[in-house]
Amino acid sequence: MHFQDVWYDADDSLIMEKIISACPVLEDLTFIMTYDHEHEFQLSLTVRSQSLKGFWFQNSIDGAAFKVEIDAPRLECLCLIDSVSDVIVVKHLSALLKIYVASDFNTEYGASLGPEDARKRYIISDFLAKVSSVRHMTITGATLSALFRYSDFATIPIFNSLYILEASFHSSKLHFLPVFLKSFPNMKTLILTVSVGLIGYTEPELSEFTYVPPCVSSSLECVEMKNLTIEEETWKKLARYFLENSALLKKLILRFKGSAISKQDSDIFRGLLTFTNPSRSCQIFIC
């Protein structure tokens, strides 16, 4: 069942919940809302289903104090594209296998989540705890930025069951990566889409990466980095960090923008072979 720009009055906020509940074998649900100034939009969406396995929710209505609640014990795949909902509540998601999160939890970009934002920190903490059994997670740069600010005041829950993590990582948050990976002690595959640094931003030295999380030292088997530029220093530091600290690493995949490889570039790639790799069997792929 697919809903797109389906509007209902705030007084009829239960209508969507009733429709979903009347579909006892519903397995896939999509609900997309985009801005439409001609309608008074609803203030909440509640999805309760005992049969639902896949749910795609996308909300781009700006300026709305929106609340979304998901209660689906058989849900396996969740896609959440939403940076404007004020409250996101999930319940009974123990069957969750895969999740895509593109949300900053309606936090102001760059703003701190300090003591005065206890309510927002609770919403983020509760969401993370409820999805912590997931096996494959993809998060965008906006989500990572919100988690970076959240981690200044609270601890990110442990995702013991997660084996694959895909994340968009800005080079300005590079120093956050080792601490962030601490939350995924059994991760086997890490896929990073790396964005270049800000103008005037000084990247941290490799010597600042003194902490090696458990997944890097004892479970990580494959690291893939995408969207790379040969001239940037970020990928070199990350490649060296993983090669020198990952005892079980089998593959390091580097995907660069562009196609031509000069002799100077080849020298840079050969330099990767000089880094000590404790696994002694890691293959490096240049794409």
N, C-alpha and C positions, 0 to 999 in steps of 0.2 A: 504494500500500500504506500502510495507516494502523495504527500501533500506539499503543495508549493503555493505560497501567498494565499493561504486559506485563512480568512479573517472571521473572528467572532467577538462579540462584545464581552467586556469584563464581567458582566452579569451572567454570562453563559460560560464561565471558565471551566465548568465540568463537562461540557459537551464533548471535547476531544477525548477526555478520559473515558467517557461512556462509550464512544465509538470504538476505541481500542479494546476496551473490556468486552465488547460485543463480538470480537473476532477471536475465538478461543484457539484457533490454529495458526494465527498470524506469526510468520517467521521473520519477515523483513519489513522494516518501516523507515521511511524517509520523511523528514519534516524540515522544510526550508522556508525561512522568512526573510524577505528583503524589504527595504524601506518603501513605504507607499503612503504619501501624505494625505491621500483621499480616505483613508480608513482609520478608525480608532482601533489600535491593535490590542490584543489580549495581553494580560499581565503575567500569565503563567502557562506552563504546559506540564502536565503530569502524565507519565507513561508507565502504566502498570500492566504487566503481561506475564503470564506463566509460560507462554510458548515462544516469545520473541527471541531470535538468535542474532539478528543484525539490526543496528539502529544507526542511522545517519541523521545528525541534527546540525543545522546551520542557521545561525541567527546574525543578521547584519543590520538590525533595526537600531539605529543610534539614539541615545538619550532615553532608553527605556529601562525602568527598574524591573527587569524581567526575572522570573524564577523558573527554572526547569528542574524537574524531579524525575529520576529514572529508577524504577523498581522492577527488575527483570531477572529472576534467578537463573534463567537458561541463556542469558545473553552471552554470545561468544565474541562478537565484533562490535566495537563502538567507535564511531567517528564523530568528534565534537569540534565543530568549527564555530567558535563563539567568543567574541571579545567584548560583548556588551551586556550579557546577562549578569545581574548583580548577585544572584544566588544559583549555585549549581549543586544539586544534591543527588547522590547515587546510593542505592541500597541493594544488598543481596546480589552482588556481582561475582560470586565465587567461581562461576563457570567461564569468566572472561579470559579469552585467549589472546586477542589482539585489540589494541586501542590506538587511535590517532587523535592527538590533542593539539588543536590550534587555538589556544585561548590564553589570554593574560589575566583571566578571572576578573575582568573589569577593574584592573588596577591601573593607575596613571603611570605612563611610561617614565621611568627614572625616579619615581617617587619611592620613598622608604615605606616599608610595612612595619613601622615602629609600634610602640606600646599603644598608641591611640588607634591602631588598626587591628585590634584583637579579634573583632568579628570577622574581618576578611582573612586573617591568618587561620582562624578556625575553619572557615569554609574550604580553604586550600588544603589544610591538614586532613580534614575529614574526607575530601575527595581523593587525595593520594592514598590514604589508608584503605579506602573501599576498593580501589583498583589495583592494590599492591600484589594481587595474585596473578596478574597478567603475565603472559609469556613473551609477547612481542609488543613493544611500545614505540611509537613515533611521536616526537614532539617538535614543534616549530621554534624558531628563534624567539618569538614573543612569549611563548610558554617558558622557555628556558630563562629569559630575562626576569619573569615574575618569580620563578623558583629561586633564582640567584638572590633576589631581594628578600624573599621569604626566608632563605637559609641564614640570613644575618640574625634572625630572632628565634628561629625554630629549626628542628631537625627534620630532614626529609625521611619519611619511613623507608624501611628496608623492603626491597622487592626480591624476595628469595627465589621466586619461580621464574623471573625474567631471564631469558636466554638471548634475546635479540633487542638491541636498542638502536634506534635511528634518531639522530638529533641534528638540528641546525644550530651551529655554534659560531658565534661571532668572535673574532680574534681578541676583542676587548674583554671577553669573558674567559680567556684561555686559562688564567690562573685558577678558575673555579672548577675546571674539568676533573682533576684528580679527586677532589673532595666530593664532587657530584657523583662520580662513579663508585664511591664507597657504598651507595645505596643499592648496588646491584652486584652482590658478592658472587653470584654464579653465572654471570653473563659470559656467553661464548662468542657473540658477534657484535661488533660495534661499527656502525655506519655513521660517519660525520660529514655533513655538508658545511664546509668552512667558508665563512665570509671574511673579507679583508678588513684590516684595521682602520680605525678612524684617522683622519688627518691630524697629525700632531700626537697621536697616541704611541707610547713606547711599550712595546710588547715585553712581557717578563722574560728574564733570562732563564735558560734551561735549569740553571742551578736552583731556581726557585721551586722547581718541581721535586721537592724532597720527599713528598708523601706518595707512596705506591699503594693503592687500594687493593683489597684481596682479589678482586676479579682480574686485575692486571697481572698479578704475580702468580695466580694459581688456576684460572679457568679460561681466560681469554684466548681464543684460537684464531679469530679473524678480525682484522681492522681494515675498514675501507674508508678512504677520505675522498670526497668529491668536490667539484667546483674549484679546483686548485689553480693557482697561477705560479709558474716556475719562479718568478722573481720574489715572491713573498717568502718571509722567513717562517711563518706559522707552521706550514706543513713539515718543514725540515725539523723543527723542534719537536713536533708531535711524533714524527716518524722515529726520531732518535729515542724519545721517551719510551715508546712502546717496544722498540727493538731491544733496548737495553734492560727492560724490566719485565717482559712477558715470557715466562718460562715455557708456556705451551703454545706460543704463537706459531701458526702454520702458514698464514697468508697475510701479507700487507699489500693492499691494493690502493694505488694512487691514480686518481682520475683528474687529468688536467684539462683546462679549457684551451681550445686551439688544437692544432694537429702537427705542426712542424716541430722537429726536435733538432736543435743545433748541436755542434760538437761540444760547446760549453755546457749545454743541458746534459749531454751524455756524461760529462765529467761529474756533474752534480749527482746524477743517479748512481754512478759508480761509487761516489762517496758514501752512499748508504751502506754499502757492503763493508765499510770499515767499522761500522757500529757493532758492538758486541751484542750478540743475541744468545741468551742462555739456552734457548730451545735447540739451537744448532741446525734446525731443519726448516726454517722459515723461508718461504718463497716470496719474492717481491715482484709485483706486477705493475708495470707502467702503462696507463691507458690514456 
